Amino acid sequence: MSSAKLTAFSAIRSSLNQKSTSRTTITCSELDSLFFQCPNLKSFNQILCQMISTGLIKDTYAASRILKFSTDSPFIQIDFAHKIFTTIENSNGFIWNTMLKAFVQRDRAQDAIFMYKSMLKNDFLAIDNYTYPILIQGCSLRFSEFEGKELHDHVVKMGFGGDVYVVNNLINMYSVCGQVGNARKVFDESPVLDLVSWNSMLAGYVLGGNVEDAIFLYSRMPKRNIIASNSMIVLLGRSGRLSEARRLFDEMEEKDVVSWTAMISCFEQNLMYEEALDMFLTMCKKGISVDEVVLVSVFSACSHLLSFKMGESIHSLVTKVGFESYVNLQNALIHMYCRLGDVLAAQKLFNAGCFLDIISWNSMISGYIKCGLVEKARELFDSMPEKDVVSWSSMISGYAQNDSFSEALALFHEMQHHGVKPDETTLVSVVSACAQLAALEQGKWLDAYIRKNGMTVNIILGTTLINMYMKCGSVEDAMEVFNGMEEKGVSSWNALILGLAMNGQVERSLEMFEEMKKCRMVPNEITFVAVLGACRHIGLVEKGRLYFDSMVKDYNIEPNIKHYGCLVDLLGRAGLLKEAEELIDTMPMTPDVATWGALLGACKKHGDKEMGERIGRKLIELQPEHDGFHVLLSNIYASKGNWENVLEVREIMMRHGVVKTPGCSIIEANGVVHEFIAGDRSHPQIKEIEVMLEEMVRKLKRLGYAPGTGEVLLDIDEEEKETNLFRHSEKLAIAFGLLATDAPAPIRIIKNLRICSDCHEAAKLISEAFDREIVVRDRHRFHHFRRGSCSCEDYW
């Protein structure tokens, strides 16, 4: 406590212990003038000391004036004011109510309740019809329904139930506490109602979203003022009843800025952005002053319409009328410019902001992420004065969206270390990162975390967990999540059908599709991509054709390029190359390079070198920067021993700056994700890995393994080809997995490219030789290797 306060309190204590004999040098009539001129705490203490020393503090009126000033002044702490209150000898109702009101206004409603209890103990000391409205307001601010009900009982017992001011506060208290029924009971039982009563009851219905009750009450109002009409427009807009809101707006004889703001917000909230802007322009033409609230809605509309010129024009208006320093407007502008892609304009606003809040920082971080400036976002994130869950979630989501999955996981662990509880958005991003990295152990930990904390597994989070388990090859865990979901969406079924097919359980996948239809869940276009994809994994040509036809006939879904691509791939994998090419030629849309690429891959698989060469040439012309097409064509030439054409393709690649994507495999061990590149020697355990590779070769050759050197399409000798084969990324990852993981846990690997036939054969034999299950997720599907066989049945 400051020395000034101590001096004042010492004076108070001494004055109470002795009678004042000093002549009064300050009078009651002078007090208001002195308080009016009082600029700070020091001056206030001088007035207080003089009142104490002269004995004026014992005058009830004078005491009430100094207490009122102390509770209203921003430079006097509430506890200091309460100390003054406790020294007043002849308190009256006004003095008690002043102190109660001060506690409520300073967000200390509990102290007001404590004071009220002391009033009850002192034979209902100074309680009057002004006391209860103050206390009920305190309960409204704290959403204290229990204490509010107790006060209501006291109101009835004390005979204040007919006081309209008390009634109105009770209606409001019950409404904000979500007890609209109790509010209506108070309203109906009140012997006297005024316009505030009707507006309070209507506000309760608006707050609770009770549209029909609000409409009925509004129709019965003896007098509908502008406040009531504005409330109805807000409610109707929130409920999507735009035509009714607009009709009410048009019928209003008198409109204020809130009326226009409410209607514009209705349009903006219901995605009618052009209508929102049109109404705003009409508002401006009529000369109606704009406020901060309407401008926030207008900037939101501009950002959604990507209307850069309109946004800039309204920004100029904001600057002109002097609203630019309002933090909500700054945030709306930052968000708008970020959404419009002008991150420099957003950054300029952010840097110039004087009153930034955490929303400003989060908006700027999201803006950087949207524009792909993840490092800038991280710099800003690290410099934040304080972070909330949105800050962490935005940054983690930003990493996940930009394929920086390891960084997303690392930041999530840092978030845990700081004790910040993740929300659904954070968990969806982190689970997605686990899926991309095949980080099953971390994914399982997240699943357990969600269950342990009693978090609701809604459709989005549940679908993400299913997808994660499926992409980690853990089918039964995915099924457990699916079966445990209270509510399942089409996306949940799609993730399950696609995941089962990817993991080689095609029949089970198609069974789930039939189950989906039995559950009256209508499949969408993504469902049929999953179903057709399931058919292509094991060559179910006839079933695939039937599903393709059913999509059009039974569900009226127009096939898109992905559906045609799946059917082309299905036919091509089955060796029906001519039929696949004919389908491409008759497609109702221009075939994309992915569809041609599927046919090119099929040509290589089935050895149709002539068609493959023709399609390969076409694809290189269509997409000269695509490395995969160059490599496939080069491989076709190499398989024919046509090394001149191989060199020609490589020269084309060099000319266009095309670099072959190196094979990369990822494996998780003990919660750490390890990455291996084909031919890489940078891993810290490379020596142990090479020893394990040698052991793998010895065991495989005992089982009759012969390296498929035909896969090495280079003009080098056989011995060098064998060495090259055993430096493939998946073999390095398998060797590390045998060293770093213990049986019977499966060795789980993700590869960025399609697994080659030699690695596929080797993985089958390694699973037998070392008695370990090996799960490889390549670019197209999963391969579950167990005891010398693969789930794909060598069809991939």
N, C-alpha and C positions, 0 to 999 in steps of 0.2 A: 504494500500500500504506500502511496506517495506521502511525503512529509506534510504536504498541504492538507491531505485528508486526515492524517493523524492529529494535526493541530485542531482541525474542525471538530473531530470527535472528542478530543480532550476537553475542548470548550463546552461541548454538549454535556458531557458527564459532570463537569464542575458546576455548570449552571443548574443542573438538576439537584445538586446537593446543597445549594445555598440560595437564599432568597435574594433576588436582585434589588439593589437599592439605588442603582444608577438611574439617572434621568433618561427617559426615552429620547434618543436622537433620530429615530427613524419611525415613520408612521405607516399605517396600512395603506393610506392613499398614495404614498410614495413608492410602494413596492413594485407595482406594475411598470412604472417608469424606469426603476432600477434594473428590473429583469429585462426590459426591452433593450437596454444599453449594455447588458452583460455579455461580453464576447467570449469568455473562456472560464476554465475551472478556477483559476486564481481569483478572478473577480467575484465569481459565485461564492467562494469560500469567505471572502471579505464580507459579503452581504450576510451570509449565514452566521458568521462569528458576531457581527453586530446585532443581529436579531437575538442571538443567544445571550450576549452580554447585557442587552437592554431588557430582556424578558419578553420581547415581542413574539418569540417562538411559541409562547404559551397561549397566545391568542389563536383561537381555532381558525378564523378566516385567514390570518397571516400564515399560519402553518399550512393550510390547504394550498395557498398560492405558491409557497416555496416548494412544496412537494410536487405540485403540478408542473412547475418550471423544471424541476430536477428530472422528472420522468419524461418530459418532452425534449430535453436538450440532448443533442448527439454527443456532446463532450462529457456528459456525466454518466458513469456506469450505473446499471440498475441496482447493483448491491449497495452502492453509496446512497442511492435514493431510498432503498429499503431501510437503511440505517437511520435516515432522517425520519422515516415513517414510524419506526419503533420508538422514537423519543417523543413523539407527539402525545401529549397527555389527554387532551379533550377531543378525541377523534370523533368524526361523524360519518354518515353514510357516504358523503362525497369523497372524503379522504380515503376510506377503505376501497371504494370503487376505483379511485384514481390509481391506487397501488395495484389492484387486481388487473385493471386494464393495461397498466405498464408491463406487468409480467406477461400477459397474453401477447402484447405487441412485440415484445423482445424475445418471443419464442420460448418463454419460460412458463407455459401453461400449467405445468405440474406444480410450480410454486404457488400459482393462483389457487389451485385446488387445495393445497396444503393450508393456505391462508383461510380459505372458505371453511375448512374443517375446524380451524381455531375459532371462527365466528360462531359456528354451531355450538361449540363447547361453552361459549360465553353467552348463552341464552339468546342465540340468533342476533348477536350484536350487529347493528347497523345494516342488516339485510333489507334491501328494498327492491322495487321492480326494475332498477338499473343493474343490480348485482347479477341476476341470472343470465341476462343476455351476454354479459361479458364472459361469464364462465362457460356458457354454451358455445360461444365463439371459440374459446380455447379448446373445447372438445372437438369442434369441427376441424380446427387446424391440425390437431393431433390424431384425427380419425378415432377418437376414444369413444366408441359406442357404449361400452359398459358404464363409464362415468357419466356419459350424456344421459343414459336412461335413469341413473340415480338422481341426477339433477332434475330430470323431468318429473320424477316422483315428488321431489321436494317442491317443485313449482306448484304442483296440484295441491299438496298439503298446505302450502303457505298461501294459497288463494290467488296466485298470479296467473292461473291458466287462462284468464280472460284478457290478459294484457297482450295486445296485438304485436308489440315489439318482441315480447318473449316468444309468442307463437311463431313468428316469422323466423326467429333464430333456431327454434326447435325443428321446424320444417327443413331448414338448410342443414342442420347438424345430421339429421337422419338421412337426408339425401346424399351428402358427401360420404357418409359411412356405408352407403349401399343399401340402406333400409328404406326404400321408397314407399313400401307399404305402410310403415310406421309414420312416415312423413304425411302420407295421405290421410291416415287416421287422425293425426293432429289437426290437419286442414279441415277435415269434415266435422270434427267435434268442437272446433273453435266457435265461440259465440259471436266473435267479431273478426272480420277479414277486411284487409285493405288491398290496394293494388299491389303492394309489395308481397303480400301473402300469395296472391295468384301467380305473380312472377316467380316467387321462390318455389312454389309447387311445380310450375312449368319447368323451371331450371332443373329440378330434381328428376323429372321425366327425361329431359334432354341429356343430363349426365348419365342416367341409366340406360339411355337408348330406347326408351319405351315410346315408340312412335304413335301407336294407336291411342294410348292413354293421353299423350301430349296433344294430339289432334282433338280429342274429345274435350279436354280441359280448355284448350284454346278457343274452341267453338262456344263454350259456356261463359267465357270471361265477360263480366259486365262492361268492361272497357279494355280494349286491346291497345296497349301503348306500343311505342316503337321498340322497346326492350323485348317485349313478348314476341313480336313479329320477327325480330332478328334471331331470337333463340330458336324459333320454329324453322327458319331458313337453314340455320346451322344443322339442326337435327335431320331435316329432310334431305339435305345434301349428304350428310354422313351415311344416311340409309339408302343412298342411291336413287332417291325419288326427286330427280332433277326437275321434271316438268312441274311438279307440285310446288317445289321451292321457287321456281321461276314465276309461276302464276301468282304466288303470294307476294313476291318481290314487286311484280308489276302492279298489283292491286293496292300496295301501300300508298296512302296519300302523302305521307311524309317519310323521307328516307334520310339517314345520316351516313357518315363515313363507315360506320359498323355494318349497316345494311349492304352497302356496295361491297365491302370487304368480305362479308359472309357469302354473298352470291358468287363472287370471283373465286373464293376458296372452295365453294361447292364444285365449280367447274374443274378447278385444278385437282381436287381430291378424286374426282371421277374421271380423270385422264382426258378431259375435254379442254385441252390446252389452248386451242385456237379461240374457243368461245371465251375463255378466261381473259385472253389478251384483248379480244374485241370489246368486252365489257369494260376493261380497264381504260381503253382508249376513249370509250363513251363517257366514262366517269371523269376523265381529264377534260374532255371537251365541254362538259357541263360545269366546269370550274370547281368541282368538289375537291377539297384538300385530301391528299393521300397521307397515309400513315405508314409506320414501319411494318405492320402486320400484312397489309395488302401488298406491299412491295415484295415481301418474302414469297408470297404465293405467285406473284408475277414473274419473279426471277426463276422460280421453279418451272413455270410454264415455258419460259424462254429456253431453259436448259433442255427440257424434254423435246421441244420442237427444233432444237439446234438452231435457234434464231439468233445469230450472232449480232446482226445489225440492230434488231429490236432490243436485245440485251444491253448493247453499248449505249443506245439512246436513253433507255430508262436509267442506266447507271449515271449518265450525265445529269438527268433530272434529280437523282438522289444527291449528287454532289452540289447541285444548284440550291436545293432546299435545305441542305445542311444535315442530312441524315447519315452521311457516310461513316460517321464515328460509331453508329449503333452496332453493337457486336452481332446481333442477329442478322442485320443486313450485310455486314461484312462477310459473315459465314455463308449467307445465300449467294453473294457475289463470287466468293472464292469457289463455291461448289459449281456455280454456273460456268465460270470461265474454265474450270477443270473439265467439266463435261463437254464444253465446246472445243476442248483441245488446246486452248490458249493458256498453257500452264505458266507462262511468263507474266501474263496479266494477273493471274491468281497470286503468284509469288510476290509481285509488286504490292498488291493489296495487303498480303500477309505481313510483309516486311514493314509496311507503313502503319499497320494497325497499332493503336494505342491501348485498346481494351480487348485484347485477345483472350478467349477462353479455351477450354480443352476441345470444344467443337471446332474451333478455328484450326487448331493443330491437326486434329483428326481429318478434317476436310482437306487440308493441304497434303497430308500423307496420302490420302486416297487419290487425290489429283495426280501426284507424282506417279503413283502405281498405275493409274489408268493410262498415263502417257508412256508407260514402260520405263520410267526413271526410278528403278527400284533402289539403286544405291543412294540417290538423293533422298528418297523416302526414308531410308534407314538412317541417314545422317540427321534428318529432322527428328525422327523417332528417338534417337539416342540423346538429342539435346532437349527433349521435352522437360519442362519443370515438374510436371506430374503426368502420369499415364493412367488411363482407365481401361476396362476390358475391351472397349472399342478400339483403342490405340493398338493394343497387342493383337487383337483379332484382325485389324486392317493390315498390319504388317505381315502377319503370318499368312493371311489370305493372299497378299501381294506376292509373297515368295512362291506360294503354291500355284498361283495363276501364271507366273512367269517361269514355271518348270524348275524353280530352285527348291526342290523338295527337301534336300538335306538341311538347307538353311531354315526352312519352315519348321522342321523337327527340332533343330537346335534352339530356335527362338522360343518354341513352345516349352522346352525344358527350362529355359531361362525364366519364362513366365511363371512356371510352377515354383521355381526357386524364390520368386518374389511374392509368392502367396496369393497371386491373382487367380480367381476362379474363372475358368473359361466358360463362354456361352456356347450356344448351339453353332453359331457361325464359325467360331474358333475350332470346335471339335470336327465339324465337317471338313474344314481345310486340312487339319492335321491327319485325320483318318484318310483323306484323299492322298496326302503325301506318303503315308505308310503304304497305300495301295501301289503307288508308282514306284516305290523303292523296294517293294516286297518285304517291308519291315514288319513281319508278322508278329514278332514278340511285342514290339511297341504298339501295334494295332490291338493286340489282345489286352495289353495294359490299359489302353484307352477304353475298350469295351468294358473292362472291369471297373474302371473309374466311373463311367457313366452309370453302371448298375449300382455301385457302392454309394454314389451321391444321390440316388433316387431320381435321376434326370429322366424326363420323358423321351422315349425313343420314338419321335414322330416320323412321318413318311420320309422327310429329307434325310435325317440322321440315320434312320434305319436302312434306307436304300444305300447310303454311303458306306455303312458297315458291311452290308451284303456284298457290295462291289469290292470293298477292300479284301474281305476274306476270299472271295472268288479269285481276285487277281493275285492273291498269295497262295492259291491252290488249296485252300482249306475249306473244302466244300461243306462238310458237316457243320462247321462253325457258322457258315453263311446260312445254312438251313435253320439252325437254331435261332439266329436273329430273326429270320423271316417268320418262323412259326410263333415267335414271342411278340411280334408286333400286333398291337391292338387294332391299328388301322393300317391298311395296305393300299397303296396307290398303284396306278398302272406302271409307274417307274419302278416300284418294288418288284413286281412280277417280271418286268423286262430285265432287270438286273439279274434275277434268279435264272430266267430262261437262257440269257446270253452266257452267264457264268457257268452254268452246268454244261452247255455246249462247248465252251472254251476249254473246260477241264475234261473233255472226252466223254462225258455222260450224256450223249445225244438223246438216247431213248428217254431218259429221265427228264431231259429238257423239254422234249415234245409232249411228254405226259403232263408236265406242269402247264404247258400251253393249253392243253385240253381242260385241266383243272381250273385254270384262269377263266375260261369261257363258262364253265359250270357255276363259278362264283358270280356270274353276271358282270364280270369286269370286262369292259369293251376294249379289245386290243387296238393299239394305234399304229401309226406307220413305223415307229421304232420297234414295236413288238415283232412286226413282220421282218424287219432287218435281222433281228435276233433269231427268228425261226428259220429263215432262209439260210442264215449263217450256220445254224445247227445242221441243216441238211448237207451243206457243202463240206462239213468236217468229216463226214463218212460216206459221201457220194450218194445220198438219197435223191437221185435225179427225179424220179416220178413224184415222190412226195413234195419235192421242191416246186415242181410245176403246179401241183394241186394247190399248194399254199399260195403261190403267186396268183393263181386264178381266183382263189377264195377271197383274197384281199380286195379284189375289184368287185366280184359278184356279191359277196356276203356283207362286206363292210364299207363298200363304196369309197375305198381308199385308192386314190390315183397313185400308181407306182412312180417313185422318183428315181433319180440317178443311182442312189444306193441300192435300191431293190433290183434294178437291172444289173448293177455291178455284181451283186451276190449271185444272181442267176447265171451270169456269164462265167463267173468263177466256178460255180457248181458244175456247169457243163464242161468247162475247160479242164478242171481237175479230173473229171470222169473220162477225159480223152475225146469228148465230142467237140473237137476244135472248130470244125466247119460250121456246126450248128451255133456255136458260141459267136463266131464271126458274123454269121447271118443275123443273129439277134442284135448285135451291135449296129449293123447296117440298117435295121428296121426300127430302132428305138425312136420314140417320138421326140426325143431331145438330143442335142449334140453330145456324143459320148465324151466323158472326161478322161484324163490321162490315167486315172486309177483303174478304170474299166479296161482300157487297152492294156495297161500294165498287168492286169490279172490274166489276160489272154496270152501275153508275152511269157509270163511265168509258166503257164500251162504248156506252151510250145517247148520250152526248155525241159520241163518235166517229162513230156512224152516224146521228146526227140524230134519234133517237127522243125527241122532247122531252116527249111525254106520259108515257111510261114513266119517263123520266129525272126528271121533276118529281115523280112519285109516289114513286119510290124515294128521291130526294133528301130529300123531306119525312120519310120514314120514318127515314132515317139520321140526320137532325138530331135527331129525337126519341130515337133509340137512343144517340147519342153527341154531345151538344150541344157538347162541348169540342173536337171534331175540326175543325180549320180547313179541311182538304181537302174535306170534304163540303159545307161552306157555300160554298166557292169554286166547286165544280163546279155546285151548284144555281144559284148567282148567275150563272155563265157561261151556263147553259142559259136562264135568264130573259133575260139580256142578248142572247143570240143571237136571241131572239124579239122583241127591242126592248121588252120588258116591264120598263121601268125602275122602276116602282112596286114590283114584287116584288123587284127587285135591292136597292132601298133597305130593303125589309122584312127581307131576309136579313141585310143589313149591320147593321140595328138589333138583330136577334137575336144576331149575333156580339158586338156591343158590350155587350149585356145580360149575356151569359155570359162576357164577358172574353176572347173568342176573337180572337186576332191572326193574320192570314195570315202564314204562314212566307215570308219573302222569298227570292227566288231567289238562290242562292249558288253560285259556281263557284270551283274550286281548280285552280291550275296550278303545277308545279314548274319552276324555271329556275335552272340553276347550283347545284343543291343546296339552294335556298331555296324554300319553299312560299309562294305568294301567293294571297290570297283576295279575291274580288270579289263585292260585293253589287249586286243590280239597282239602277241609278240612282246608284250610289256614286261620289263624287268624291274619296275620301280617299287614294287611292294616290299615293305620291310622284312617280310618272311620269305622272300623269293628263293633263298637257298633251300629251305625246308620244302617249299612247294615243288622245286625241281627234283628233289629226292623222291617226293611222293609221285611225281609224274613218271619217273623211271620205274617205280614199283607198279604203277598202273599199267605201264606198257608190258612189263614182264607177266603180270597176271592175265592181261587181255590176250597176249599171244598164246598162253597156255590154253585159253578157251577157244583158240582158232581165229582170233582177230587178225585181219590183214588190212593195213591202212588203205583207205580209199583215195589213193593219190590222184585219181581222176578229178577229185574236187579241187585240186590245186592246179588251176588253169594258167600255169606259167611255164615258159620254155626253160625248165631247169631239170637236173637229174633226179632220179627217184628218191635217193637218200635225202636230198635237200627238201623234197616234197614231204617226206615223212616227218622231218623236223618241223617244217612249217605247219603241218596239220596239228601237231601236239602243242603248238603255241596259240591255238584258237582260244578266244577269251573264255568260252564255257568250260573248256578242259582245265584251264588255270583255276577257274572258280570252283570246279568240282574237287580238284586236288586240295585247294585251300579248305573247302568244306569238310573233306575227310580228316584234315588236321584239326580244324577249329571247332567242330561240332561232334557231339557224342551220339552214338546209336541209342535208341532206335529213332531219334528225331530225323525227319526228312532233311535232305540238303535242298534248299530252295534257291533257285537262280532266276534272274530276269535277264534276257538277252534282247538287245535293240534290233537285231536282224533275225531273219529266218534261220533256224538251226540247219546246218549242212548235214547231208546224209552220213558222212563219216562220223561227225560228233554224235549224231543220233544213234548210230550203231554202237559206237564206243560207250555211250551212256547206258545203253541197255546191258551191255556186258559188265560195266563197272558196278551197276546195281546188283548183278548176280555175284561178281567176284568179291565184293566187299559187304554183301548182304545189307545194303542201304537203299532206302527209297530216295530217288532223285527227282525233283520237280523242276522242270525248266519251262519258263514262260517266254516264248519267242514273240516275234512281231505279230503273229497271227493267232496263236493258240497255246494251250498248255500241253506238256508232255509229262505224264507221270510214269517214270521208269521204275518197274518193280520186277525183281527176279528174272531179268533177261527179256522183259517185254515192255511195250509202251502202250499207254491208253489210247493213242491215236491209231493203233493197229497198222502202223507204217503207212498211213494215209494222211499226208499233210502237205 
